[in-house]
Amino acid sequence: AQSVTQPDIHITVSEGASLELRCNYSYGATPYLFWYVQSPGQGLQLLLKYFSGDTLVQGIKGFEAEFKRSQSSFNLRKPSVHWSDAAEYFCAVGAGNNDMRFGAGTRLTVKP
Amino acid sequence: GAVVSQHPSRVICKSGTSVKIECRSLDFQATTMFWYRQFPKQSLMLMATSNEGSKATYEQGVEKDKFLINHASLTLSTLTVTSAHPEDSSFYICSARGATGGFSSYNEQFFGPGTRLTVL
């Protein structure tokens, strides 16, 4: 079965600084990879997804992620963080049977 | 993108009562719906998978007699928490998957906004 690891439970960055959230997955076949953002008390919003093709994926709100098969990683990046980006971020992997597993999440705090 | 709604968004009930949560796909037919629960500051944990017209498949450790799932139509699934207790208080999120074009063999799940259940 597939699994996802988000090594960082909590990250704090200054507004305007760059951001990288790490995600590693374990899955024997081609993974379907997702990043979601969740504000407190809210549902999930899809930031971006990778199914196939170009390994650098652009998403909404200025986020991008790069799929690196050799490292089993799908790290999320943003060049300049805004205060409104403070939230919980979840990486998820979908399997061919459409089962989806989520990482533990990374909480992002943005300092003014 | 496809839209999934949940109702209610928030519910408070007394211990021992039953609560029904609805999950609807608004603009597509959902052949499969998924129910997740999320405890505070934790990730989403899959509870069960339901296919329209058939019994739900529950994840290990999830009591099927306590969490009743009905997926009677292609646009509606319900989760009923029977005889709710304070430990059932959680954030319940559904997702729906339908036949979409353009994605090889994987049909993306679309998530609802969640339902906050508080059992007193």
Interface residues (C-beta under 8 A of the other chain):
Chain A: Y32 Y36 G41 Q42 G43 L44 L46 K49 F51 S52 F90 G94 G96 N98 D99 M100 R101 F102 G103 A104 G105 R107
Chain B: G1 Q6 T32 F34 K41 Q42 S43 L44 M45 L46 T49 I93 S95 R97 F103 S104 S105 Y106 N107 E108 Q109 F111 G112 P113 G114 R116
